[in-house]
Amino acid sequence: MRKNLYKVYLLLGSNKPFGKLSSCEIIEEADKLLLEALLPDYLEVDSLEEVADTSEILENEPVGEFECEYDKENNPIPVGNFFNQVLMCQTNKEPLEVLDECLRIEKIFGRERHYKVKGVVYHSRTLDVDILRIFKADKKGDKILNKDLSWRELSINEERLQVPHPKIGERPFIKQLTKDIKI
């Protein structure tokens, strides 16, 4: 059975180490796990660079309101800068399957989710993977690589998934990171 083909743009971010891994190392390891999870088994390309690309890892200040966290002695812990990267890859997983893989990989790196009823308050995190944009190939195909494909951007507004990401315009570093993507 033929499956849909998508091009997904993910934003990876970290500002909190996990075990012995620094934020940059977390992002590098998460890249590998995401590609392993999202790229199809039947990949028929000469080079991974034909179906996936990453930006540089960029350090930037936190965006938004962060809730103060405390150490064991009840001293406030300052919110550290974030390290961010954009990963683009082609996949035959449906958008909600991509979301589930992102959430699964966040958990591997100790991601804890905090929810606030009124307003959005952010917390430091070991790994955050946001789906920025998703494009769908104009036709179904058995091969993941087809240079003649045209792509149509999807707009998804479901409870679990909003694409394009609703806060994409509030994060100026995203534009800088996505310009690094070559395919």
BELBELMO-V202343 format. One record per pair of residues at least 24 apart in sequence whose ideal C-beta (glycine too) atoms are under 6 Angstrom apart, sorted by sequence separation. I is the first residue (numbers start at 1). GAP is how many residues later the second one is. D is the distance in whole Angstrom. If there is no record, write none. Layout:
i=<I;I>
gap=<GAP;GAP>
d=<D;D>
This chain:
i=<59;57;58;102;57;134;27;55;54;55;133;131;24;54;132;53;130;132;52;51;95;79;38;40;38;35;67;90;38;31;65;66;67;27;64;24;23;95;99;37;15;15;13;14;13;34;33;12;11;30;10;9;7;8;26;6;5;3;8;18;86;18;86;51;88;51;50;30;44;45;26;43;40;16;18;63;15;16;16;14;14;60;13;58;12;10;11;58;10;11;55;9;9;56;55;8;6;7;53;53;6;53;5;4;5;2;7>
gap=<24;26;26;27;28;29;30;30;31;31;31;32;33;33;33;35;35;36;37;39;39;45;51;52;53;54;54;54;55;56;56;56;56;58;58;59;60;61;62;64;65;67;69;69;71;71;72;73;75;75;77;79;83;83;83;85;87;89;90;91;91;92;92;93;93;94;95;97;99;100;101;101;104;108;108;108;109;109;110;112;113;113;115;115;117;119;119;119;121;121;122;123;124;124;125;126;128;128;128;129;130;130;132;136;136;138;144>
d=<5;5;5;4;5;5;6;5;6;4;5;6;5;5;5;5;5;6;4;4;6;6;5;5;4;6;5;5;6;6;6;5;6;5;5;5;4;6;5;4;5;4;5;6;5;6;5;5;6;6;5;5;5;6;5;5;6;4;6;5;4;5;5;6;5;6;5;6;6;5;5;6;6;4;4;6;5;6;5;6;5;5;4;6;6;6;4;6;6;5;4;4;4;6;4;5;6;4;5;5;6;5;4;6;6;4;6>
